[in-house]
Amino acid sequence: MRRRPVSEQIDFPYEDIIISRTDGRGVIQSANDTFVRISGYDRADLIGAPHKILRHDAMPKGVFFAIWAELLKGNPVSGYVRNRTKNGDYYWVFATISPIEDGFISMRVRPEADAVEMVAGLYDEMLKREKNEGFSPEQSAGFMVEGLMDRGFGDHANFMGTKLAQEVTARDRSLGRKTNATLGCLQALLPHWKEVEKRCQTVFKTYATFGEVPSNLRLQARNLNQGGASLGAVAVNFTTIAAKITSDLEKYSASLNQANRSVSRALFMSATQHLMSEARAVLTAEGASEREMGILSEQASTYLGIAMNEAGDVRHNLDRFWRGSKRIKRDFTGLSMTRVMCAIETAKVPYGKADHIRSIIEELDRFQRIGDEGLDRICSDLEAIKKHTEVLAQIYRHTAGLDVAS
């Protein structure tokens, strides 16, 4: 007789949503039928038990540290979790947990296999450091964020918003449903936004290597006799413009970060609201109590309002970022004029005595070429993003007249 493996993976249907509510300490107060069936526990075993009854040994402590850190701030949070069933089997979920008045409500759906593979590798690395290097839960959580950034996510919030939206969209697709209009619109702008981020980083890194050029020009001008005074005047002007570019790029970077946060948060809140509305339908079909239905209805309505505000912030922050792009573009125009004046004055210097200055002019030309090209493409991508945000505004104007709790 074939022996049963010690532990095997359980895959549950895409249409299932595992729903539970806990108090502020994480003690289970309610569990839907799907939770009972998949976990293998009787309902009586679950109610009153700590939610960590499901914790699998392969889950690093750093994941739960990151989850609780957000929840205790009053923020909803999401992530991939490997849970243990009563008989020792396991199942992966993508969990979204939201604070409510007297505790937390959690919704878990079946995750995409490639996403599980990605986080499983990261979790294995975290576990090794926790066990072999004595990483604290906080250190492990920090390592996780670094790992997510290495895998292409801007930060933890970007990871949560992006993956939650992807999981909800994949779930709709697997069930033969149309993609939620709001999520579809937000996801359509993401490729353009990724290009904007990439080009911004190129501009920032190029300018970082350019920082010593103005002082080098001043130094070379002082070493010249003939033409030195004129070049010195150009160098002073150059230094002034460079200082303005530095200041504007700092503001530009802050604006980029703010826009990033608003896009990630809009994705997260829109996907959470969509999932909550679905969870309410699941509880309706299961004949859940009015109390559980009311909690989800209230949360879904609240999150719709937050999602609409976040979508407005996306438009506001992207508009501000667009204005910043235009401001940097004007700075570069001033830089171009300085480069031309520098070339004119350098031409007056006897041949062989201004080689270093000519190399500085070449460096200036290289930076401006990279910057101009990057900013032109940034503005082009922002125009495409603007079209998606206009559609998003139309969707929310329509949604504002609907009662999501009905």
ZAMARGU-4260 file (C-alpha; in steps of 0.2 Angstrom, whole numbers, plus 5000, padded with zeros to 4 digits):
<rodrens>
0) 5000/5000/5000 | 5007/5017/4995 | 5011/5027/5010 | 5004/5045/5011 | 5017/5059/5010
5) 5020/5067/5027 | 5014/5084/5019 | 5007/5088/5003 | 5000/5104/4994 | 4981/5107/4994
10) 4975/5117/4979 | 4958/5125/4981 | 4946/5131/4967 | 4949/5149/4961 | 4931/5154/4965
15) 4934/5151/4984 | 4937/5165/4996 | 4943/5160/5013 | 4936/5173/5025 | 4939/5175/5044
20) 4937/5188/5057 | 4948/5190/5073 | 4949/5201/5088 | 4964/5213/5090 | 4975/5199/5097
25) 4972/5188/5082 | 4960/5176/5090 | 4947/5169/5078 | 4929/5176/5080 | 4921/5169/5064
30) 4926/5158/5050 | 4916/5155/5034 | 4912/5138/5027 | 4926/5138/5014 | 4939/5141/5028
35) 4932/5126/5038 | 4933/5115/5023 | 4950/5119/5017 | 4958/5120/5034 | 4952/5103/5040
40) 4947/5110/5057 | 4929/5109/5064 | 4922/5126/5066 | 4922/5124/5085 | 4941/5121/5084
45) 4943/5137/5075 | 4932/5149/5085 | 4942/5155/5100 | 4959/5149/5093 | 4973/5160/5088
50) 4975/5162/5070 | 4992/5156/5071 | 4985/5138/5073 | 4987/5138/5054 | 5005/5144/5054
55) 5017/5133/5044 | 5034/5130/5049 | 5041/5135/5032 | 5034/5153/5035 | 5048/5165/5041
60) 5044/5176/5056 | 5049/5192/5046 | 5033/5190/5035 | 5022/5191/5050 | 5032/5205/5057
65) 5029/5215/5041 | 5010/5211/5042 | 5008/5216/5060 | 5018/5232/5058 | 5006/5238/5045
70) 4990/5232/5054 | 4995/5240/5071 | 4997/5257/5061 | 4979/5254/5056 | 4983/5250/5038
75) 4977/5235/5028 | 4990/5223/5021 | 4992/5209/5009 | 5004/5195/5006 | 5008/5177/5001
80) 5006/5165/5016 | 5008/5146/5017 | 4996/5139/5029 | 4995/5122/5038 | 4980/5111/5038
85) 4974/5101/5053 | 4982/5085/5046 | 4999/5093/5042 | 4996/5097/5023 | 4998/5115/5017
90) 4990/5127/5005 | 4996/5144/4998 | 4985/5159/4999 | 4986/5177/4994 | 4979/5186/5010
95) 4972/5203/5012 | 4969/5208/5030 | 4960/5224/5035 | 4958/5233/5052 | 4940/5234/5058
100) 4933/5242/5074 | 4937/5228/5086 | 4949/5217/5076 | 4953/5212/5059 | 4945/5204/5044
105) 4955/5193/5032 | 4951/5187/5014 | 4962/5174/5006 | 4961/5168/4988 | 4971/5155/4978
110) 4987/5163/4971 | 4995/5162/4954 | 5008/5148/4954 | 5023/5159/4947 | 5020/5171/4961
115) 5021/5158/4974 | 5037/5151/4966 | 5044/5169/4967 | 5040/5172/4985 | 5044/5154/4991
120) 5062/5157/4985 | 5063/5173/4995 | 5055/5165/5010 | 5068/5151/5010 | 5082/5164/5010
125) 5073/5173/5025 | 5071/5157/5035 | 5090/5152/5032 | 5095/5169/5039 | 5083/5168/5054
130) 5089/5151/5058 | 5108/5152/5054 | 5112/5170/5056 | 5100/5174/5070 | 5090/5187/5060
135) 5077/5195/5071 | 5059/5196/5064 | 5062/5215/5061 | 5079/5211/5052 | 5070/5197/5042
140) 5056/5209/5037 | 5069/5221/5031 | 5078/5208/5021 | 5061/5203/5013 | 5058/5221/5007
145) 5076/5222/5000 | 5072/5205/4991 | 5056/5212/4984 | 5065/5227/4977 | 5078/5216/4969
150) 5064/5207/4961 | 5057/5223/4952 | 5046/5231/4965 | 5049/5249/4971 | 5045/5245/4990
155) 5033/5234/5000 | 5018/5245/4996 | 5022/5244/4978 | 5023/5225/4979 | 5006/5224/4989
160) 4997/5235/4977 | 5004/5227/4961 | 5002/5209/4967 | 4984/5211/4974 | 4978/5219/4958
165) 4986/5205/4948 | 4979/5191/4959 | 4961/5199/4958 | 4963/5201/4940 | 4969/5183/4937
170) 4955/5177/4948 | 4942/5186/4937 | 4951/5179/4921 | 4951/5161/4928 | 4932/5162/4931
175) 4928/5169/4914 | 4924/5186/4920 | 4928/5203/4913 | 4942/5213/4922 | 4936/5225/4934
180) 4936/5242/4925 | 4945/5252/4938 | 4959/5239/4940 | 4960/5237/4922 | 4963/5256/4920
185) 4976/5257/4934 | 4985/5242/4927 | 4985/5249/4909 | 4995/5264/4915 | 5008/5253/4925
190) 5019/5249/4910 | 5020/5268/4905 | 5024/5272/4924 | 5038/5259/4925 | 5046/5267/4910
195) 5045/5284/4918 | 5053/5277/4934 | 5067/5269/4924 | 5071/5285/4914 | 5070/5295/4929
200) 5083/5284/4938 | 5094/5286/4922 | 5093/5305/4923 | 5097/5305/4942 | 5112/5293/4940
205) 5119/5303/4926 | 5118/5319/4935 | 5126/5311/4950 | 5141/5308/4939 | 5140/5326/4933
210) 5141/5335/4949 | 5159/5340/4949 | 5159/5347/4932 | 5155/5365/4937 | 5169/5366/4950
215) 5181/5358/4937 | 5177/5372/4925 | 5180/5385/4937 | 5197/5378/4942 | 5202/5376/4924
220) 5197/5394/4920 | 5208/5400/4934 | 5223/5391/4927 | 5221/5401/4911 | 5228/5418/4907
225) 5221/5422/4890 | 5202/5420/4890 | 5202/5414/4908 | 5191/5429/4914 | 5178/5426/4902
230) 5177/5407/4905 | 5177/5411/4923 | 5161/5421/4921 | 5153/5407/4911 | 5158/5395/4925
235) 5150/5406/4938 | 5134/5406/4928 | 5136/5387/4925 | 5137/5384/4944 | 5121/5394/4947
240) 5112/5384/4934 | 5119/5367/4941 | 5113/5372/4958 | 5096/5375/4952 | 5095/5359/4943
245) 5101/5350/4959 | 5087/5358/4969 | 5074/5355/4956 | 5080/5336/4954 | 5078/5334/4973
250) 5060/5341/4971 | 5057/5330/4956 | 5063/5314/4965 | 5051/5318/4980 | 5037/5321/4967
255) 5041/5304/4959 | 5040/5295/4976 | 5024/5303/4980 | 5017/5298/4963 | 5023/5281/4966
260) 5014/5279/4983 | 4998/5286/4976 | 4998/5273/4961 | 5002/5259/4973 | 4989/5264/4985
265) 4976/5267/4972 | 4979/5249/4965 | 4978/5241/4983 | 4963/5250/4989 | 4953/5247/4972
270) 4958/5229/4972 | 4953/5227/4991 | 4936/5235/4988 | 4933/5224/4973 | 4938/5208/4984
275) 4927/5214/4998 | 4912/5215/4987 | 4915/5198/4981 | 4918/5191/4999 | 4901/5198/5004
280) 4893/5189/4990 | 4901/5173/4996 | 4895/5176/5013 | 4877/5179/5006 | 4878/5162/4997
285) 4884/5153/5013 | 4870/5161/5024 | 4882/5170/5035 | 4875/5181/5049 | 4869/5198/5047
290) 4883/5204/5058 | 4897/5197/5047 | 4888/5204/5031 | 4886/5221/5039 | 4905/5222/5043
295) 4910/5218/5025 | 4897/5229/5018 | 4903/5244/5029 | 4921/5240/5024 | 4918/5239/5006
300) 4909/5255/5006 | 4923/5263/5016 | 4936/5256/5004 | 4927/5262/4989 | 4928/5280/4996
305) 4946/5278/5000 | 4950/5271/4982 | 4941/5286/4974 | 4951/5298/4985 | 4967/5288/4980
310) 4963/5289/4962 | 4961/5308/4963 | 4978/5308/4972 | 4985/5299/4957 | 4979/5312/4945
315) 4985/5326/4956 | 5002/5319/4959 | 5005/5314/4941 | 5000/5332/4936 | 5013/5339/4948
320) 5026/5327/4942 | 5022/5332/4924 | 5025/5350/4929 | 5041/5345/4937 | 5047/5337/4921
325) 5043/5353/4911 | 5053/5363/4924 | 5068/5351/4923 | 5067/5353/4904 | 5068/5372/4905
330) 5083/5370/4917 | 5092/5360/4903 | 5088/5373/4890 | 5098/5385/4902 | 5112/5372/4903
335) 5112/5372/4884 | 5115/5390/4882 | 5129/5389/4895 | 5137/5375/4885 | 5137/5386/4869
340) 5144/5401/4878 | 5158/5389/4885 | 5162/5383/4868 | 5163/5400/4861 | 5175/5406/4875
345) 5185/5390/4874 | 5188/5393/4855 | 5197/5409/4859 | 5210/5400/4870 | 5226/5395/4861
350) 5226/5378/4854 | 5232/5365/4867 | 5229/5375/4882 | 5210/5371/4884 | 5210/5352/4882
355) 5203/5349/4899 | 5189/5362/4896 | 5184/5354/4880 | 5182/5337/4889 | 5171/5346/4901
360) 5161/5353/4887 | 5159/5335/4880 | 5154/5329/4897 | 5141/5343/4898 | 5135/5338/4880
365) 5133/5320/4885 | 5123/5324/4901 | 5111/5335/4892 | 5109/5323/4877 | 5104/5309/4890
370) 5093/5321/4900 | 5084/5328/4885 | 5080/5311/4878 | 5075/5304/4895 | 5063/5319/4898
375) 5056/5319/4881 | 5051/5301/4883 | 5045/5304/4901 | 5033/5317/4895 | 5027/5306/4881
380) 5023/5292/4894 | 5015/5304/4905 | 5003/5309/4891 | 4998/5291/4889 | 4996/5289/4908
385) 4985/5305/4908 | 4973/5297/4896 | 4971/5282/4908 | 4968/5293/4923 | 4954/5303/4913
390) 4945/5286/4910 | 4948/5282/4928 | 4939/5298/4933 | 4924/5294/4922 | 4923/5277/4930
395) 4923/5284/4948 | 4910/5298/4943 | 4899/5284/4938 | 4903/5273/4953 | 4900/5287/4965
400) 4881/5286/4961 | 4880/5268/4966 | 4878/5260/4983 | 4891/5246/4984 | 4882/5239/4999
405) 4866/5236/4990
</rodrens>
